[in-house]
Amino acid sequence: MSAVTPIPARHKDVNRAKVCDDNFIEFVRNWQGDVLPKPTPDEPILDGSACSARDFDELFRSQLISRHLDLMARVLRVQQKVFYTIGSSGHEGNAMVARLTRHTDPAFLHYRSGGFMAERFRKLPGMDPIMDSALSFAASKEDPISGGRHKVWGSKPLWVLPQTSTIASHLPKALGTAIAVEQAKRIGHASPIPDDSIVICSFGDASSNHASAQTAFNTAQWTAYQKLPAPVLYVCEDNGIGISVKTPTGWVNNAFRHRDGLDYFYADGLDIAEGYGQVQAAVEHCRRTRRPTFLHLRTTRIMGHAGTDFEIEWRSFEELMAVEATDPLLRSAEIALQSGWMSKQAVLDLYEATRAKCFAAAEEADKRPKLETLEEVIAPLAPYTPDAVRAEARRADYAERRLAVFGSEQKLPEKQPPRHLAIQINNALHDLFCKYPESLLFGEDVAQKGGVYTVTKGLQKAFKGARVFNTLLDETMILGLAQGFANLGMLPLPEIQYLAYFHNACDQIRGEACSLQFFSNGQYRNPMVMRVASLGYQRGFGGHFHNDNSITALRDIPGLLVGCPSRGDDAVTMLRSMMALAKVDGRVCAYLEPIALYMTKDLYEAGDGLWQTAYPEPSEAMEIGAERVYFPENSDVVVFTFGNGVPMSLRAARQIEQTLNWKVRVVDLRWLQPLNADAIAKHAGECKRILVVDEGRRSAGVGEGVITAIVESGHGAKPLRRVVGADTYTPLAGAAFAVIPADADIVSAAIELV
């Protein structure tokens, strides 16, 4: 049995950051090897390398900046001067990707992108990656990207769009942005970036297994199969582990090397001299072919997942030492010494000078002001400039385009008799496509078919397939596409075919679209109006997936505006205002269309036609947050409701008046997030009794929000009842109507108020 070599005491230090720091210094001091003649700046750093000495010099400096930001964070975190310790150590090779791409190539980055960011900062003069990063680590409100709201890699001038990137949720929108580069050309939209730009998206090997990643890869392959350009460079930074779960050896190579339509390249991210040409080949291929490209970048992870990850609790010292021996900075130091580009002392001097700069910047950043008030924190979350939005919504300077689309003055929708909801939404979409040449509508079955309910019928014929088109049956990618188009200045209207389908893709709105203005301190925006066929009461067709009556998941998303019209004229003016809000303030909006009311024409009895409305003039728009009040003079009881609940409540109001001789006021809330608490308080204060009619579920529904507004306004002592759906999924056929409110339930609740 061979003797076991004892591990030096220094290498058993639980502080692995210190061990890695000492390792570098010791490696340089003890390095012995033949030194080659020093190359000129334009010569290869080593024979056969595609990396010049000048390239290497700057890459090495970027790697050192990234490393010392990590080391600084580990030291100052315990002093409460730094608030983020997920480091980039072992991933510094991603600096090569930054050097070989442009600062106008949009980048959606993995959280281990310190090397990439340090190198991309070189693309523009006068920028300081160390101080900018230090401000972000310190959560200072002077942080140039997030204003102290989160430690994110991002930069407006460098086209690095910030996100937390924890679960690969950024991959769909990266692909969407790549497709948008080409889509802009097709619709004649002036893109803010060059026409031959590519999109960079980096992530870890563990994240590549996530459903959000897989749907992006599948769609990328589909675009290539369809011969649609999608110049995205997916960079899988493979360090072999996800927190504490190891990736099987060879898994990434085996899973991605032979995917049709996803062109595979491998690069050694641990060796600049070797890996530079490999990265270069992938970048040039993506830019030239405009095809989705997968760059498998070899990395390692040293110093643990984050500062709280004590690897010695679950990894042996022998394993840790083996990993630390693959540190890319050791190889970079060796290249510097072997090539004759730098002496030992020059390497050590640069190492310590970089350390000093990082610590000095961190100490300075700690003195800078931080966010202190709620108002400061939420300032970029949901921007709203009412006057500008109002003016934009009412702008009607596109008369000629309208005439061309509708055919003649006599065929304009406002010249037609009253029509039902689906027709008026369709007319409004035609109108808005005339108004906004940069608008796009897409989703499942929306093009030739015109949607399941023909709401988008005729749009593709009028505006062609570049602006109205079908997508894969994949809600995650539909919303990823929407963000991509919006990132480049277009105005998307993605359609989610049914509300229940939204839940498959919720994080694209919650974690990505609605967070962008927040995490970028308002510098980036991805405006959109998401149309969703919604709610219950369909007859002859249904079940849970087609009669989802819960909008709780939407109302919980910070910054999202949620509206739900119940009649045609409101549908038109609400949609105009949402588009204006998206255009002016960059907001994300959810437009819920009640399926059961699409074709509804009558209100009280068959043939009365009272639920059809005239088409509003192009200069008319709805005030955001404004309610519609029926019988405002009545005060015996007020009914707060929305969607299908509006015609139900109006019918019930007649019966209540006949039964109890009460005069009923009906308030259609229309805007469901945020609720108009002032309007709710006003009507509750003016009426003797209160009914809340919520077709959603009892738990966590809109009704709870309405009652909260009533109570907080001081009117909670008044007689009050809630009519609401049951906490259940919607069954099929007639049983569906047993779990949602009916006209009779509203009348019964009123009688209880006696």
Stockholm file with secondary structure:
# STOCKHOLM 1.0

chainA/1-754         MSAVTPIPARHKDVNRAKVCDDNFIEFVRNWQGDVLPKPTPDEPILDGSACSARDFDELFRSQLISRHLDLMARVLRVQQKVFYTIGSSGHEGNAMVARLTRHTDPAFLHYRSGGFMAERFRKLPGMDPIMDSALSFAASKEDPISGGRHKVWGSKPLWVLPQTSTIASHLPKALGTAIAVEQAKRIGHASPIPDDSIVICSFGDASSNHASAQTAFNTAQWTAYQKLPAPVLYVCEDNGIGISVKTPTGWVNNAFRHRDGLDYFYADGLDIAEGYGQVQAAVEHCRRTRRPTFLHLRTTRIMGHAGTDFEIEWRSFEELMAVEATDPLLRSAEIALQSGWMSKQAVLDLYEATRAKCFAAAEEADKRPKLETLEEVIAPLAPYTPDAVRAEARRADYAERRLAVFGSEQKLPEKQPPRHLAIQINNALHDLFCKYPESLLFGEDVAQKGGVYTVTKGLQKAFKGARVFNTLLDETMILGLAQGFANLGMLPLPEIQYLAYFHNACDQIRGEACSLQFFSNGQYRNPMVMRVASLGYQRGFGGHFHNDNSITALRDIPGLLVGCPSRGDDAVTMLRSMMALAKVDGRVCAYLEPIALYMTKDLYEAGDGLWQTAYPEPSEAMEIGAERVYFPENSDVVVFTFGNGVPMSLRAARQIEQTLNWKVRVVDLRWLQPLNADAIAKHAGECKRILVVDEGRRSAGVGEGVITAIVESGHGAKPLRRVVGADTYTPLAGAAFAVIPADADIVSAAIELV
#=GR chainA/1-754 SS CCCCCCCCGGGGCSCHHHHHHHHHHHHHHHCCCCCCCCCCTTSBSSTTCSSBHHHHHHHHHHHHHHHHHHHHHHHHHTTTSCCCCCCCTTCGGGHHHHHTSCTTSCEECCSCCHHHHHHHGGGSTTCCHHHHHHHHHTTBTTCTTTTTSCCCCCBTTTTBCCCCCSSSTTHHHHHHHHHHHHHHHHHTCCCSSCTTCCEEEEEETTGGGSHHHHHHHHHHHHHHHTTCCCCEEEEEEECSEETTEECCTTHHHHHHTTCTTSEEEEEETTCHHHHHHHHHHHHHHHHHHCCCEEEEEECCCCSCSSTTCCGGGTSCHHHHHHHHTTCHHHHHHHHHHHTTSSCHHHHHHHHHHHHHHHHHHHHHHHHSCBCCSHHHHHTTTSCCCHHHHHHHHHCCCCHHHHHHHHCSGGGSGGGSCCBCHHHHHHHHHHHHHHHCTTEEEEESSCSSSCCTTSTTTTHHHHHCTTTEEECCSCHHHHHHHHHHHHHTTCEEEEEESSHHHHGGGHHIIIIIITTHHHHTTTSCCCCEEEEEEECSCCSSSCSGGGCCCCCHHHHTSTTCEEECCCSHHHHHHHHHHHHHHHHHHCCEEEEEEEGGGTTCCCSSSTTCCTTCBCCCCTTCCCCTTCCEEESTTCCSEEEEECTTHHHHHHHHHHHHHHHHCCCEEEEECCEEESCCHHHHHHHHHHSSCEEEEEEEESTTSHHHHHHHHHHHTTCTTSCEEEEEECSSCCCSGGGGGGSSCCHHHHHHHHHHTC
#=GC SS_cons         CCCCCCCCGGGGCSCHHHHHHHHHHHHHHHCCCCCCCCCCTTSBSSTTCSSBHHHHHHHHHHHHHHHHHHHHHHHHHTTTSCCCCCCCTTCGGGHHHHHTSCTTSCEECCSCCHHHHHHHGGGSTTCCHHHHHHHHHTTBTTCTTTTTSCCCCCBTTTTBCCCCCSSSTTHHHHHHHHHHHHHHHHHTCCCSSCTTCCEEEEEETTGGGSHHHHHHHHHHHHHHHTTCCCCEEEEEEECSEETTEECCTTHHHHHHTTCTTSEEEEEETTCHHHHHHHHHHHHHHHHHHCCCEEEEEECCCCSCSSTTCCGGGTSCHHHHHHHHTTCHHHHHHHHHHHTTSSCHHHHHHHHHHHHHHHHHHHHHHHHSCBCCSHHHHHTTTSCCCHHHHHHHHHCCCCHHHHHHHHCSGGGSGGGSCCBCHHHHHHHHHHHHHHHCTTEEEEESSCSSSCCTTSTTTTHHHHHCTTTEEECCSCHHHHHHHHHHHHHTTCEEEEEESSHHHHGGGHHIIIIIITTHHHHTTTSCCCCEEEEEEECSCCSSSCSGGGCCCCCHHHHTSTTCEEECCCSHHHHHHHHHHHHHHHHHHCCEEEEEEEGGGTTCCCSSSTTCCTTCBCCCCTTCCCCTTCCEEESTTCCSEEEEECTTHHHHHHHHHHHHHHHHCCCEEEEECCEEESCCHHHHHHHHHHSSCEEEEEEEESTTSHHHHHHHHHHHTTCTTSCEEEEEECSSCCCSGGGGGGSSCCHHHHHHHHHHTC
//
